[in-house]
Amino acid sequence: MAKFYPSIFAFIALAVGSATNANAQEDTWRFQLTPYVWMAGLAGDVRPLENSPTVSTSRSFSDVFDDLDGAFFLAGSARRDRLVLFADLTWASLSHESALLPGMTAEGKLRQRSLTAAAGYQVINTPSLHLDLLAGARAWRIEADVNVPALGISASETEHWVDPILAARLRSNWSPQWSTLVHADVGGFGVGSDNTWQAMATANYQISDALHISAGYRHLAVDRDESGTRVDVSMSGPLLGATLRF
């Protein structure tokens, strides 16, 4: 009997220590950053300047890449217990030149930036399934320049607005190394744009506790008609990313 009591005390101490470590992990902020490459095509209608004609376009990623001056994409999140913070930044600059008449060209430049930020709560938390529900906003800034050097014509316009959004993120663990992530959001509601929505799905592989790599597909759409300008476009394409956790 004398040997039995120390065993009980050791078991209790181990259980208390494990619970303390779990609570400490829940009370600690955990962060992740994901730089990624989005190989998106572009389709829709654009009227970049007031009183200018509406341009309809449908361009594959290879067409967009030919006009690409630069691009940057970065997503990040922070978690503490079931509190979730999420952000996504996209930036791209495109330029294109076309002939109006022999010896006369028109030069166009388009720069797009968007920042999505949201906060929410993890409503499902099991070893194999995690569901986050979030609310936030997506801020847009679109700059357009048109020049016809032969005629001395130059015009530019900048549009910026903020859309409220509602989002859901579902992560499923299929094995110690493999998982999937599905993200969907919807917003606008006539506050900024008429509507905007996004859907994304990725398959993720864990290389180490600090590094994951991902491959998937993303679709982002926005429809806004305001002050004589119109943006009704969708961007779709595969993506590749690497996630750093700390």
WOLIN-V727529 format. One record per pair of residues at least 6 apart in sequence whose ideal C-beta (glycine too) atoms are under 8 Angstrom apart, sorted by the first residue. I is the first residue (numbers start at 1). J is the second residue. Records with the same first field share a line. If there is no record, write none. Layout:
BEGIN
I: J / J
END
This chain:
BEGIN
26: 80 / 81
27: 80 / 81
28: 80
29: 78 / 79 / 80
30: 78 / 79 / 80 / 245 / 246
31: 76 / 77 / 78 / 79 / 245 / 246
32: 76 / 77 / 243 / 244 / 245 / 246
33: 74 / 75 / 76 / 243 / 244
34: 74 / 75 / 76 / 214 / 241 / 242 / 243 / 244
35: 73 / 74 / 241 / 242
36: 73 / 74 / 75 / 214 / 239 / 240 / 241 / 242
37: 73 / 239 / 240 / 241
38: 71 / 73 / 90 / 218 / 235 / 237 / 238 / 239
39: 61 / 65 / 237 / 238 / 239
40: 61 / 64 / 218 / 220 / 235 / 236 / 237
41: 58 / 59 / 60 / 61 / 63 / 64 / 235 / 236 / 237
42: 57 / 58 / 59 / 64 / 233 / 234 / 235
43: 57 / 58 / 59 / 233 / 234 / 236
44: 56 / 57 / 221 / 231 / 232 / 233 / 234
45: 54 / 55 / 56 / 57 / 230 / 232 / 233
46: 54 / 55 / 57 / 230 / 231 / 232 / 233
47: 53 / 54 / 55 / 228 / 229 / 230 / 231
48: 55 / 110 / 142 / 144 / 146 / 157 / 229
49: 144 / 146 / 155 / 157 / 228 / 229
50: 157 / 227 / 228 / 229
51: 228
52: 146 / 155
54: 230
61: 237
64: 94
67: 94 / 95 / 96
68: 92 / 93 / 94
69: 93 / 94 / 95
70: 91 / 92 / 93
71: 90 / 91 / 92 / 93
72: 89 / 90 / 91 / 92
73: 88 / 89 / 90 / 91 / 239
74: 88 / 89
75: 86 / 87 / 88 / 89 / 241
76: 86 / 87 / 88
77: 84 / 85 / 86 / 87
78: 84 / 85
79: 85 / 122
82: 121 / 122 / 125
83: 119 / 121 / 122
84: 119 / 120 / 121 / 122 / 132 / 134 / 169
85: 118 / 119
86: 116 / 117 / 118 / 119 / 120 / 132 / 134 / 136 / 167 / 169
87: 115 / 116 / 117 / 118
88: 114 / 115 / 116
89: 113 / 114 / 115 / 116
90: 112 / 113 / 114 / 115
91: 111 / 112 / 113
92: 111 / 112
93: 109 / 110 / 111 / 112
94: 109 / 110 / 111
95: 107 / 108 / 109 / 110
96: 107 / 108 / 109
97: 105 / 106 / 107 / 108
98: 105 / 106 / 108
99: 105 / 106
100: 106 / 148
103: 150
104: 148 / 150 / 151
105: 148 / 149 / 150
106: 146 / 147 / 148
107: 145 / 146 / 147 / 148 / 149
108: 144 / 145 / 146 / 147
109: 143 / 144 / 145
110: 142 / 143 / 144 / 145
111: 141 / 142 / 143 / 144
112: 140 / 141 / 142
113: 140 / 141 / 142
114: 138 / 139 / 140 / 141
115: 138 / 139
116: 136 / 137 / 138 / 139 / 165 / 185
117: 136 / 137 / 138
118: 134 / 135 / 136 / 137 / 165 / 167 / 185
119: 134 / 135 / 136
120: 132 / 133 / 134 / 135 / 167
121: 132 / 133 / 134
122: 130 / 131 / 132
123: 131 / 132 / 133
124: 130 / 131
127: 173
128: 172 / 173 / 174
129: 170 / 171 / 172 / 173
130: 170 / 171 / 172
131: 168 / 169 / 170 / 171
132: 167 / 168 / 169 / 170
133: 167 / 168
134: 166 / 167 / 168 / 169 / 185
135: 164 / 165 / 166 / 167
136: 164 / 165 / 167
137: 162 / 163 / 164 / 165 / 187
138: 162 / 163 / 165 / 185 / 187 / 196
139: 160 / 161 / 162 / 163
140: 159 / 160 / 161 / 162 / 163 / 192 / 193 / 222
141: 158 / 159 / 160
142: 158 / 159 / 160 / 231
143: 156 / 157 / 158 / 159
144: 156 / 157 / 158
145: 154 / 155 / 156
146: 153 / 154 / 155 / 156
147: 153 / 154 / 155
148: 154
157: 229
159: 224 / 226 / 229 / 231
161: 192 / 193 / 224 / 226
162: 191 / 192
163: 187 / 188 / 189 / 191 / 192 / 193 / 196 / 222
164: 187 / 188 / 189 / 191 / 192
165: 185 / 186 / 187 / 188 / 196
166: 185 / 186 / 187
167: 183 / 184 / 185
168: 183 / 184 / 185
169: 181 / 182 / 183
170: 181 / 182 / 183
171: 179 / 180 / 181 / 182
172: 179 / 180 / 181
173: 179
174: 180
176: 206
177: 205 / 206
178: 203 / 204 / 205 / 206
179: 203 / 204 / 206
180: 201 / 202 / 203 / 204
181: 200 / 201 / 202 / 204 / 214 / 216
182: 199 / 200 / 201
183: 198 / 199 / 200 / 201
184: 197 / 198 / 199 / 200
185: 197 / 198
186: 195 / 196 / 197 / 198
187: 195 / 196 / 197
188: 194 / 195 / 196 / 222 / 223 / 224
189: 195
192: 224
193: 222 / 223 / 224 / 231
194: 223 / 224 / 225
195: 222 / 223
196: 220 / 221 / 222 / 223
197: 220 / 221
198: 218 / 219 / 220 / 221
199: 218 / 219
200: 216 / 217 / 218 / 219 / 239
201: 216 / 217
202: 214 / 215 / 216 / 217 / 239 / 241
203: 214 / 215 / 216
204: 212 / 213 / 214 / 243
205: 212 / 213 / 214
206: 212
207: 213
209: 245
210: 244 / 245 / 246
211: 242 / 243 / 244 / 245
212: 242 / 243 / 245
213: 240 / 241 / 242 / 243
214: 239 / 240 / 241 / 242 / 243
215: 238 / 239 / 240 / 241
216: 238 / 239
217: 236 / 237 / 238 / 239
218: 235 / 236 / 237 / 238 / 239
219: 234 / 235 / 236
220: 234 / 235 / 236
221: 233 / 234 / 235
222: 231 / 232 / 233 / 234
223: 231 / 232
224: 230 / 231 / 232
225: 231 / 232
END
